[in-house]
Amino acid sequence: MFKIIPYDRKYRDDMLLCYLLAKDAISNNIRLSEDLLDIQGRYFDKGDMFWLALGEDNRVVGMIGTNTISPADMWLKRLFIKPNHKRKGIATALLATAEEWAKTRKIETINTRFASHYAAAPTFYSSKGYIEIGVSNGNRHFAKNIKPI
């Protein structure tokens, strides 16, 4: 069982550990992304969101953020799940939370980009209605049109 909450600074270190474990499982490029060091400034202060998935033990098991680039367009950021918590519906729930939030903001298109070697990502996003737009600099770009509320 898990729950999704808006980012809370008290989970910062645990969120960073979740991110590093998730990155280690899918890539040899394990570096900390600067935006994760300032969630308040990089997400909330800009009108965007960042959510955490907490497991039964109240530890961070997943995360997702948003980056609004225009009144109708948004990018997903940092959808990562701890390796031992994959295939439990956490990524689906985090994605649904971000999509519902986007609908309330009148967003029409949600974009995401990930490294081509992230093997599970294309299947996951395709199963959620995202369509591949193209590849640029080794990153695959997927997008989904949604109906705002």
Secondary structure, 3 states (H helix, E strand, C coil): CEEEEECCHHHHHHHHHHHHHHHHHHCCCCCCCHHHHCHHHHCHHHCCCEEEEEECCCCEEEEEEEEEEECCEEEEEEEEECHHHCCCCHHHHHHHHHHHHHHHCCCCEEEEEEECCCCCHHHHHHHCCCEEEEEECCEEEEEEECCCC
